[in-house]
Each structure stands twice: as C-alpha cells, then as structure tokens.
Amino acid sequence: MEKTKYVKNLPPLKGIIVIDLTRVLAGPYATMQLADLGARVIKVESLHGDDSRKFGPFYKNISTYFTSLNRGKESIKLNLKLDKDLNILLQLIKKADVLVENFRPGTMEKLGLKKNNLFKINPKLVYASCSGFGQTGKMSRKPAYDLIVQALGGIMSLTGYEKQDPVRVGTSIGDITAGLFTTIGIQSALIRRNITSKGSYIDISMLDCQIAILENAVSRFFCEKKIPKKIGSRHPSIAPFECFKCKDAYIAIAAGNDTLFEKLCHATSSESLLKLKYFKTNDMRLKNAEKLKKYLEKVFNKKKASYWVFQLDLFGVPVSKLNNIKEALELQQILDRNMVVDVFLKDKVKIKVAGNPIKLSNFKDKKYRKAPPSLDQDRKRILSDFKIKEK
Amino acid sequence: MEKTKYVKNLPPLKGIIVIDLTRVLAGPYATMQLADLGARVIKVESLHGDDSRKFGPFYKNISTYFTSLNRGKESIKLNLKLDKDLNILLQLIKKADVLVENFRPGTMEKLGLKKNNLFKINPKLVYASCSGFGQTGKMSRKPAYDLIVQALGGIMSLTGYEKQDPVRVGTSIGDITAGLFTTIGIQSALIRRNITSKGSYIDISMLDCQIAILENAVSRFFCEKKIPKKIGSRHPSIAPFECFKCKDAYIAIAAGNDTLFEKLCHATSSESLLKLKYFKTNDMRLKNAEKLKKYLEKVFNKKKASYWVFQLDLFGVPVSKLNNIKEALELQQILDRNMVVDVFLKDKVKIKVAGNPIKLSNFKDKKYRKAPPSLDQDRKRILSDFKIKEK
C-alpha cells in the first residue's frame, strides 16, 4: 500500500482483504473483529452455508447467533470439492491479504489447499489457522469444542465451588479468547509484512489460549507446588475481594488494598476491625478470609444490597450489585459507550448485538452494523472485483 | 520504517517502542503480548514500582505474579510529580511508537500529560488507555477491579448454578480480555499509521469488553426477551454439551451435532435413544436436556471416567476429563506446543510461566523469556538510547 494523506475516519484495517473460511465461533469471532475494524471480509461458505446459520436463537427465522458474529461480512458459496470452485478460491487467495480458517488440522490439505502452495500463489499472504489443539502435537487432529478446552485447560478447576458440580464459564471463553489471539496474530503479521513484504503462517490452538489466560494459577502451581482450587466468588490473593449476601441480594466488593479496606471499615461502621491484627495486611486478611467474611456478612445482612452499594460507593470502595444480562445490557454506561448496536436486516427487521469495545480516534463508532450476508449474496460483485470468470 | 529485505526470525513487532505506564494486570497483560511479539517495552514505574511487585505468590522473595506479566520488559523509575522526571517521560514519548496506561481516567491530565499535548509532541503516537469503565460516560471515574466488571457485565449471572452462591470466573477475565482488546486496538492503529503516518488514541473499557464476550446471551436477551440464567456446566443452545458424573469423577462431553450424538449413543450402547423422538434433533435434545442427562448419567455411573474418556474418544465423540491446574500444565500437548516457558532470574533461579499462544512462522518460539526488570534496572541504557541527559 502507498502512503496516502491523512484521511478522517479511516477505518484502521481499510483496504485489508480477508478470505474467511471459518465457521461457527472462534474463527468468525476473529474475522468479526477484523470486519469491525474496517477490513473487507469475504466469507467463503460450503453449499449449506456456515452451520451457525441454523443455530438459535432465531428472530423472524433469522439466526441471531449467526447475525451477531457475521455482521458486515460478504458471502460467496463454493463447493471446494469441485475443481472450478477450488480454482475460484485460489484466485481469491492470490489477491487477498489474509486467509483464516478453523477447520480441524488436515482438512485444508485434503481440500488440496497445502500451505506451501498457498504461499507460492501469494507470498504476501497472512494465513491463520485456529483449531482446538493446534497444528502440531499428538492431540492435533482430535475434535474440540469450547467445553472440552475449558475442561482440559484448567479454568473449570478454578471456577465454582469445591465439592459441588462442575461449572462451565458462562460464555464460550475457549472460542472467544482463541478468536482474540488469532486477531492479534494476524495483525502482528500484517505489521511485520510492512517491513519484510512477506506473509506469515499463524497457528492458534484454543487449548494453548486457555493456558495463556490462567493468570496467577500458573505461578501458584509452579512456585508453591500447590494445586489451586475452586474458591467461589473469592480472589485467590486479595481479600476482601468477593461477593457478600445482603438482606435481599448479593453484592461484589473489591477492596484491593489496605486503603480500600480501611474505607470499607468506615463505610460499614466496622472500625473495630482495623484494630485486629488478623486483618492488618492483605496477607493476613487472606489467611483469615473466612473469619472476615463471617463478620462482614453479619453487617451486610442488616440492610438491602442497594443501600450497601450506595454507601460503599460513597466511601470510594469498589462495589456493585450482580447484574443479570438485562441489567448489564441496559446500563447507561454501556449504552453511552455504544456497546449495543443495531444490525438492520431485510424488511426493516432490526437485531441488537454487542458493539466493538475498541474505541479509536478518527474512526467513527457507528450505531449500526451492516447485515450479515445471506448465503452467496455477494458472488457477482466478488467475482467481478477479483476479475474472476466462472467457467 | 523503511522496507528492508526479508529477515529470518524477525519478531513481528521488532522495532516498535512501547512506553508502558501500566500497573498490575490489564495493561501489563497487553504490553506483555507486545513484548512477546518483539516490541521493546519500557516500563515507567513510580518510586515504589508497580504495586504487583509486592503481589504473591513469591518464590525466593520474587513475585511470580509480577514475573509472569513483565518478563522481557525494561524498567525506569520516574517521579512524575517532579518536572525533571516528567520531562524525561515526555522525551521518551516523543520517540516512542506506542504509549499505554491504565490509570483511572483523569490521572494523566492531573500529571500534566494531556492527550492533545502528547500528540503535539509526537503526532505518530499510538496512545492507548485501558480503564475500568472507559474515558467517557458517568461511571468513567469510578474505581474498578476485575470482580466489579465481572459482576456488572453479566458474566457472573451466566456462570454457576441458580440458587447457589455467586461464582467468579476463576481467572481475572475482566482484566485479561481488556488486555487482549487493548493489544488489538494498538496493532490496528499501527497498521493504520502505516497508511496515514498519523497516530491514534484508543480508549478501552474493561466493562465494554465484558459485553463484547457475552456471545449468544446478548441475542438471547434481545430476541427472545428472556434473561439467560446460570446453567452449571451446560451449553445454552447445544445438548448434550455438559459434564457427567462417572463412577469416580466427572467428564465433559460436547456432542455438538446430530452425527456426534449418534456416535455418543453407539459408544455408550445407548442406541435405543436414537429411536426416541425426544432426542431426534439438537432442539429436541435441548428441550429434554434433563431427561437425557438422567439417562446418560445412569450409563456413565457404571464405569470410571478414564474408561469413558477412552471409549468416547474411540468413537470420535469430543470428550475429556476435568483437569486440575497440574494436569493442565503437564499435558504433553501443552509441553509440545511450548506453552510453558522458563524465565531465568538472577542466581540461576528459574520460574515457569505460560508461553505465547501466537505461533508464527519465521518467529522462533523460544523456550525461555528474559527476566522481568528490577525497578529502574535499565535507566542508564534507556536514557542513553533516547539521548536524554538528566539534569
């Protein structure tokens, strides 16, 4: 690309062409980020389309699941088992900046799309694969889903309560973090390409990404030789940093340091706690977390959650009630930050989806997103733009 | 940057200079990604250093928490309340590519670091702020911690079991996802800068990021007008996709489509289920999930988890046991993929930390990382590299 003059509201990835072979969640979440940031994402779909077109919930027969992940992308239908369609894909790849797929490892080769050949066709290609376990290692070709990588990667052993039934993190964090790391990998390769004029291959494993988000559990295991356990709503190394039951509902309190603990004591008229050596430092409070919790819960139980949220907030203690999805999505702050945007579908049907949390200067954060494509919707334009003639 | 010839093993962000004012988790997690990808990250610390230098767990008096997040960065200590030190920071910013901070909104201005002034000094600067609630909106200046944004953003209302105590996602997903989105924002701005030669300002809110990862809960709420609830280890729209109790332990099963459900029935000698209309399609199985669970749990209860993992795997059903952190970190696949790397500290002390899940061609994924800096460790070299004379 040529350096051009400064353009107002230039989407950061404007001009980047992404050929998107991904399906369902991890891959489409990555290419959704790229589309939201201005890339042209061309979704190449099989004859039946992305499976997730059939995933509920539905609104007027439209999959809202598919809508939320594929807004603003284009679609072309190709039967990659036919030479003529495979040839179209190769011509698309030839002129693309990015290729993304989340097939099970081995599938691309079976389709006749060997990595080395793709780089021969397009040496500047940034080609990312996102799979359950990665392209290498003995587990590589095993099937993976979000729940499986959550179970294998250890996050479920940290979430919930000991001696209770297992808990899955309530969103598909296995897919979503892999999608985010895929986006980071692709962007880093685009930045490098600017220096080298050469493409890159990126290999992302959902399971690897689970390890990358384990945070201090990793060092706790390696350094203390202890296996971290499930601790409900508590934080493993800060106290009080957990949920407390008030008269009618729970509140979350994050007294992340000594000053905040002092404020908490003042806000709850529990100044006596400040004199006890049990609770003097964070380490002491952590050791005596149960004792502290019992004391505080007695205090909180006397009044309603809304009272305590007001009171603690007044004293500068980080506090909140536990929002359900309705409350979260209707938070004024979330609406003010344009985190709920409209997707306009045909016949004036409108679906609300989560917005883009990356707020960039000189890039207007629009209040709507373009509709997701119907299957094969953009065939003609894509073929014409890429100067491809169908045989 | 000039286009140069292709360099083998060129780190993708080689040459990018990051001035890092971040502390504790969300910000340092973002700049850790940048450092892992080859950027030079200069951590500017207050007189007492990043608070997390004092966070446990400790190993030979070294904070492993700090180590895992700050490996490979440099450190310079500055007292930003003194003009002479503020001036040093401004000179660093002048020559940097990226500036990142995660102060509470308003703090940078109080320090005399107004955004517009920074862009005057360095029009090519990519400047990212990562805060609890973002730079705009009425909640902007409120204090935020991971637990608070988990509570406000709705993920806790989806995680755990109804009528049981609240559950926090077992890692600081509030900080970590904000860190990942910050990295994506920064990289997108670097890509745009390559076209425009102009910098950008990026405003990331931890709470916004929580909304962005809610996945289908958002569309379920807006389209079905139902408030999604906690469903333990189940998936909201696929069945069977949950944990089952075997004789000795739990296993996770993800039968994501009809074919996999068929395989599951064969693997458990439950072919009779295939004849029942209750379980014919995913929608039917979802409606009758309790019934299905009861039946399958009877079957699984007859044998040990290891037997069922072997058996289901043989039939191609995605399955796994529920790993604790030790088991996750000792998985051969994780070791083979270099997802546990060594950080070498002074006196031959070695600490193991999570590796980088972004595996890129022509970028050697080293088996170790450079140590995190001791406070002010790189002062001399930084000042000399930036040609700054201390007064």
Chai-1 contact restraints between the chains, C-beta under 6 A:
chainA,res_idxA,chainB,res_idxB,connection_type,confidence,min_distance_angstrom,max_distance_angstrom,comment,restraint_id
A,M1,B,I195,contact,1.0,0.0,6.0,A-B,restraint_1
A,T4,B,I195,contact,1.0,0.0,6.0,A-B,restraint_2
A,Y6,B,T196,contact,1.0,0.0,6.0,A-B,restraint_3
A,Y6,B,K198,contact,1.0,0.0,6.0,A-B,restraint_4
A,P12,B,S188,contact,1.0,0.0,6.0,A-B,restraint_5
A,P12,B,A189,contact,1.0,0.0,6.0,A-B,restraint_6
A,P12,B,I191,contact,1.0,0.0,6.0,A-B,restraint_7
A,P12,B,R192,contact,1.0,0.0,6.0,A-B,restraint_8
A,L37,B,S188,contact,1.0,0.0,6.0,A-B,restraint_9
A,G56,B,S237,contact,1.0,0.0,6.0,A-B,restraint_10
A,P57,B,S219,contact,1.0,0.0,6.0,A-B,restraint_11
A,P57,B,R220,contact,1.0,0.0,6.0,A-B,restraint_12
A,P57,B,C223,contact,1.0,0.0,6.0,A-B,restraint_13
A,P57,B,E224,contact,1.0,0.0,6.0,A-B,restraint_14
A,Y59,B,C223,contact,1.0,0.0,6.0,A-B,restraint_15
A,T64,B,S219,contact,1.0,0.0,6.0,A-B,restraint_16
A,T64,B,C223,contact,1.0,0.0,6.0,A-B,restraint_17
A,Y65,B,N216,contact,1.0,0.0,6.0,A-B,restraint_18
A,S68,B,S219,contact,1.0,0.0,6.0,A-B,restraint_19
A,F133,B,Q333,contact,1.0,0.0,6.0,A-B,restraint_20
A,G134,B,R337,contact,1.0,0.0,6.0,A-B,restraint_21
A,G137,B,Q333,contact,1.0,0.0,6.0,A-B,restraint_22
A,G137,B,D336,contact,1.0,0.0,6.0,A-B,restraint_23
A,G137,B,R337,contact,1.0,0.0,6.0,A-B,restraint_24
A,M139,B,Q333,contact,1.0,0.0,6.0,A-B,restraint_25
A,P143,B,P318,contact,1.0,0.0,6.0,A-B,restraint_26
A,Y145,B,A254,contact,1.0,0.0,6.0,A-B,restraint_27
A,Y145,B,G256,contact,1.0,0.0,6.0,A-B,restraint_28
A,Y145,B,P318,contact,1.0,0.0,6.0,A-B,restraint_29
A,L147,B,F241,contact,1.0,0.0,6.0,A-B,restraint_30
A,L147,B,A252,contact,1.0,0.0,6.0,A-B,restraint_31
A,L147,B,A254,contact,1.0,0.0,6.0,A-B,restraint_32
A,I148,B,A252,contact,1.0,0.0,6.0,A-B,restraint_33
A,I148,B,A254,contact,1.0,0.0,6.0,A-B,restraint_34
A,I148,B,P318,contact,1.0,0.0,6.0,A-B,restraint_35
A,I148,B,S320,contact,1.0,0.0,6.0,A-B,restraint_36
A,A151,B,A252,contact,1.0,0.0,6.0,A-B,restraint_37
A,A151,B,S320,contact,1.0,0.0,6.0,A-B,restraint_38
A,A151,B,L322,contact,1.0,0.0,6.0,A-B,restraint_39
A,L152,B,S320,contact,1.0,0.0,6.0,A-B,restraint_40
A,L152,B,N323,contact,1.0,0.0,6.0,A-B,restraint_41
A,G153,B,A328,contact,1.0,0.0,6.0,A-B,restraint_42
A,G154,B,N323,contact,1.0,0.0,6.0,A-B,restraint_43
A,G154,B,I325,contact,1.0,0.0,6.0,A-B,restraint_44
A,G154,B,A328,contact,1.0,0.0,6.0,A-B,restraint_45
A,I155,B,G170,contact,1.0,0.0,6.0,A-B,restraint_46
A,M156,B,L322,contact,1.0,0.0,6.0,A-B,restraint_47
A,S157,B,N324,contact,1.0,0.0,6.0,A-B,restraint_48
A,L158,B,G170,contact,1.0,0.0,6.0,A-B,restraint_49
A,T159,B,V169,contact,1.0,0.0,6.0,A-B,restraint_50
A,T159,B,G170,contact,1.0,0.0,6.0,A-B,restraint_51
A,G160,B,V167,contact,1.0,0.0,6.0,A-B,restraint_52
A,D165,B,G232,contact,1.0,0.0,6.0,A-B,restraint_53
A,P166,B,S233,contact,1.0,0.0,6.0,A-B,restraint_54
A,P166,B,C243,contact,1.0,0.0,6.0,A-B,restraint_55
A,P166,B,Y250,contact,1.0,0.0,6.0,A-B,restraint_56
A,P166,B,L322,contact,1.0,0.0,6.0,A-B,restraint_57
A,V167,B,G160,contact,1.0,0.0,6.0,A-B,restraint_58
A,V167,B,V167,contact,1.0,0.0,6.0,A-B,restraint_59
A,R168,B,S233,contact,1.0,0.0,6.0,A-B,restraint_60
A,V169,B,T159,contact,1.0,0.0,6.0,A-B,restraint_61
A,V169,B,V169,contact,1.0,0.0,6.0,A-B,restraint_62
A,G170,B,I155,contact,1.0,0.0,6.0,A-B,restraint_63
A,G170,B,L158,contact,1.0,0.0,6.0,A-B,restraint_64
A,G170,B,T159,contact,1.0,0.0,6.0,A-B,restraint_65
A,T171,B,I213,contact,1.0,0.0,6.0,A-B,restraint_66
A,T171,B,L214,contact,1.0,0.0,6.0,A-B,restraint_67
A,T171,B,E215,contact,1.0,0.0,6.0,A-B,restraint_68
A,S172,B,E215,contact,1.0,0.0,6.0,A-B,restraint_69
A,I176,B,I213,contact,1.0,0.0,6.0,A-B,restraint_70
A,L180,B,L180,contact,1.0,0.0,6.0,A-B,restraint_71
A,F181,B,P357,contact,1.0,0.0,6.0,A-B,restraint_72
A,F181,B,I358,contact,1.0,0.0,6.0,A-B,restraint_73
A,T183,B,I184,contact,1.0,0.0,6.0,A-B,restraint_74
A,I184,B,T183,contact,1.0,0.0,6.0,A-B,restraint_75
A,I184,B,I184,contact,1.0,0.0,6.0,A-B,restraint_76
A,G185,B,I358,contact,1.0,0.0,6.0,A-B,restraint_77
A,Q187,B,Q187,contact,1.0,0.0,6.0,A-B,restraint_78
A,S188,B,P12,contact,1.0,0.0,6.0,A-B,restraint_79
A,S188,B,L37,contact,1.0,0.0,6.0,A-B,restraint_80
A,A189,B,P12,contact,1.0,0.0,6.0,A-B,restraint_81
A,L190,B,I191,contact,1.0,0.0,6.0,A-B,restraint_82
A,I191,B,P12,contact,1.0,0.0,6.0,A-B,restraint_83
A,I191,B,L190,contact,1.0,0.0,6.0,A-B,restraint_84
A,R192,B,P12,contact,1.0,0.0,6.0,A-B,restraint_85
A,N194,B,N194,contact,1.0,0.0,6.0,A-B,restraint_86
A,I195,B,T4,contact,1.0,0.0,6.0,A-B,restraint_87
A,T196,B,Y6,contact,1.0,0.0,6.0,A-B,restraint_88
A,K198,B,Y6,contact,1.0,0.0,6.0,A-B,restraint_89
A,S200,B,L360,contact,1.0,0.0,6.0,A-B,restraint_90
A,S200,B,S361,contact,1.0,0.0,6.0,A-B,restraint_91
A,Y201,B,S361,contact,1.0,0.0,6.0,A-B,restraint_92
A,I202,B,L360,contact,1.0,0.0,6.0,A-B,restraint_93
A,D203,B,K359,contact,1.0,0.0,6.0,A-B,restraint_94
A,D208,B,R337,contact,1.0,0.0,6.0,A-B,restraint_95
A,D208,B,M339,contact,1.0,0.0,6.0,A-B,restraint_96
A,D208,B,P357,contact,1.0,0.0,6.0,A-B,restraint_97
A,C209,B,P357,contact,1.0,0.0,6.0,A-B,restraint_98
A,I211,B,I334,contact,1.0,0.0,6.0,A-B,restraint_99
A,I211,B,M339,contact,1.0,0.0,6.0,A-B,restraint_100
A,I211,B,A354,contact,1.0,0.0,6.0,A-B,restraint_101
A,A212,B,A354,contact,1.0,0.0,6.0,A-B,restraint_102
A,A212,B,P357,contact,1.0,0.0,6.0,A-B,restraint_103
A,I213,B,T171,contact,1.0,0.0,6.0,A-B,restraint_104
A,I213,B,I176,contact,1.0,0.0,6.0,A-B,restraint_105
A,L214,B,T171,contact,1.0,0.0,6.0,A-B,restraint_106
A,E215,B,T171,contact,1.0,0.0,6.0,A-B,restraint_107
A,E215,B,S172,contact,1.0,0.0,6.0,A-B,restraint_108
A,N216,B,Y65,contact,1.0,0.0,6.0,A-B,restraint_109
A,A217,B,I325,contact,1.0,0.0,6.0,A-B,restraint_110
A,V218,B,A354,contact,1.0,0.0,6.0,A-B,restraint_111
A,S219,B,P57,contact,1.0,0.0,6.0,A-B,restraint_112
A,S219,B,T64,contact,1.0,0.0,6.0,A-B,restraint_113
A,S219,B,S68,contact,1.0,0.0,6.0,A-B,restraint_114
A,R220,B,P57,contact,1.0,0.0,6.0,A-B,restraint_115
A,F221,B,I325,contact,1.0,0.0,6.0,A-B,restraint_116
A,F222,B,K352,contact,1.0,0.0,6.0,A-B,restraint_117
A,C223,B,P57,contact,1.0,0.0,6.0,A-B,restraint_118
A,C223,B,Y59,contact,1.0,0.0,6.0,A-B,restraint_119
A,C223,B,T64,contact,1.0,0.0,6.0,A-B,restraint_120
A,E224,B,P57,contact,1.0,0.0,6.0,A-B,restraint_121
A,I227,B,N324,contact,1.0,0.0,6.0,A-B,restraint_122
A,I227,B,I325,contact,1.0,0.0,6.0,A-B,restraint_123
A,I227,B,K326,contact,1.0,0.0,6.0,A-B,restraint_124
A,P228,B,I325,contact,1.0,0.0,6.0,A-B,restraint_125
A,G232,B,D165,contact,1.0,0.0,6.0,A-B,restraint_126
A,S233,B,P166,contact,1.0,0.0,6.0,A-B,restraint_127
A,S233,B,R168,contact,1.0,0.0,6.0,A-B,restraint_128
A,S237,B,G56,contact,1.0,0.0,6.0,A-B,restraint_129
A,F241,B,L147,contact,1.0,0.0,6.0,A-B,restraint_130
A,C243,B,P166,contact,1.0,0.0,6.0,A-B,restraint_131
A,Y250,B,P166,contact,1.0,0.0,6.0,A-B,restraint_132
A,A252,B,L147,contact,1.0,0.0,6.0,A-B,restraint_133
A,A252,B,I148,contact,1.0,0.0,6.0,A-B,restraint_134
A,A252,B,A151,contact,1.0,0.0,6.0,A-B,restraint_135
A,A254,B,Y145,contact,1.0,0.0,6.0,A-B,restraint_136
A,A254,B,L147,contact,1.0,0.0,6.0,A-B,restraint_137
A,A254,B,I148,contact,1.0,0.0,6.0,A-B,restraint_138
A,G256,B,Y145,contact,1.0,0.0,6.0,A-B,restraint_139
A,P318,B,P143,contact,1.0,0.0,6.0,A-B,restraint_140
A,P318,B,Y145,contact,1.0,0.0,6.0,A-B,restraint_141
A,P318,B,I148,contact,1.0,0.0,6.0,A-B,restraint_142
A,S320,B,I148,contact,1.0,0.0,6.0,A-B,restraint_143
A,S320,B,A151,contact,1.0,0.0,6.0,A-B,restraint_144
A,S320,B,L152,contact,1.0,0.0,6.0,A-B,restraint_145
A,L322,B,A151,contact,1.0,0.0,6.0,A-B,restraint_146
A,L322,B,M156,contact,1.0,0.0,6.0,A-B,restraint_147
A,L322,B,P166,contact,1.0,0.0,6.0,A-B,restraint_148
A,N323,B,L152,contact,1.0,0.0,6.0,A-B,restraint_149
A,N323,B,G154,contact,1.0,0.0,6.0,A-B,restraint_150
A,N324,B,S157,contact,1.0,0.0,6.0,A-B,restraint_151
A,N324,B,I227,contact,1.0,0.0,6.0,A-B,restraint_152
A,I325,B,G154,contact,1.0,0.0,6.0,A-B,restraint_153
A,I325,B,A217,contact,1.0,0.0,6.0,A-B,restraint_154
A,I325,B,F221,contact,1.0,0.0,6.0,A-B,restraint_155
A,I325,B,I227,contact,1.0,0.0,6.0,A-B,restraint_156
A,I325,B,P228,contact,1.0,0.0,6.0,A-B,restraint_157
A,K326,B,I227,contact,1.0,0.0,6.0,A-B,restraint_158
A,A328,B,G153,contact,1.0,0.0,6.0,A-B,restraint_159
A,A328,B,G154,contact,1.0,0.0,6.0,A-B,restraint_160
A,Q333,B,F133,contact,1.0,0.0,6.0,A-B,restraint_161
A,Q333,B,G137,contact,1.0,0.0,6.0,A-B,restraint_162
A,Q333,B,M139,contact,1.0,0.0,6.0,A-B,restraint_163
A,I334,B,I211,contact,1.0,0.0,6.0,A-B,restraint_164
A,D336,B,G137,contact,1.0,0.0,6.0,A-B,restraint_165
A,R337,B,G134,contact,1.0,0.0,6.0,A-B,restraint_166
A,R337,B,G137,contact,1.0,0.0,6.0,A-B,restraint_167
A,R337,B,D208,contact,1.0,0.0,6.0,A-B,restraint_168
A,M339,B,D208,contact,1.0,0.0,6.0,A-B,restraint_169
A,M339,B,I211,contact,1.0,0.0,6.0,A-B,restraint_170
A,K352,B,F222,contact,1.0,0.0,6.0,A-B,restraint_171
A,A354,B,I211,contact,1.0,0.0,6.0,A-B,restraint_172
A,A354,B,A212,contact,1.0,0.0,6.0,A-B,restraint_173
A,A354,B,V218,contact,1.0,0.0,6.0,A-B,restraint_174
A,P357,B,F181,contact,1.0,0.0,6.0,A-B,restraint_175
A,P357,B,D208,contact,1.0,0.0,6.0,A-B,restraint_176
A,P357,B,C209,contact,1.0,0.0,6.0,A-B,restraint_177
A,P357,B,A212,contact,1.0,0.0,6.0,A-B,restraint_178
A,I358,B,F181,contact,1.0,0.0,6.0,A-B,restraint_179
A,I358,B,G185,contact,1.0,0.0,6.0,A-B,restraint_180
A,K359,B,D203,contact,1.0,0.0,6.0,A-B,restraint_181
A,L360,B,S200,contact,1.0,0.0,6.0,A-B,restraint_182
A,L360,B,I202,contact,1.0,0.0,6.0,A-B,restraint_183
A,S361,B,S200,contact,1.0,0.0,6.0,A-B,restraint_184
A,S361,B,Y201,contact,1.0,0.0,6.0,A-B,restraint_185
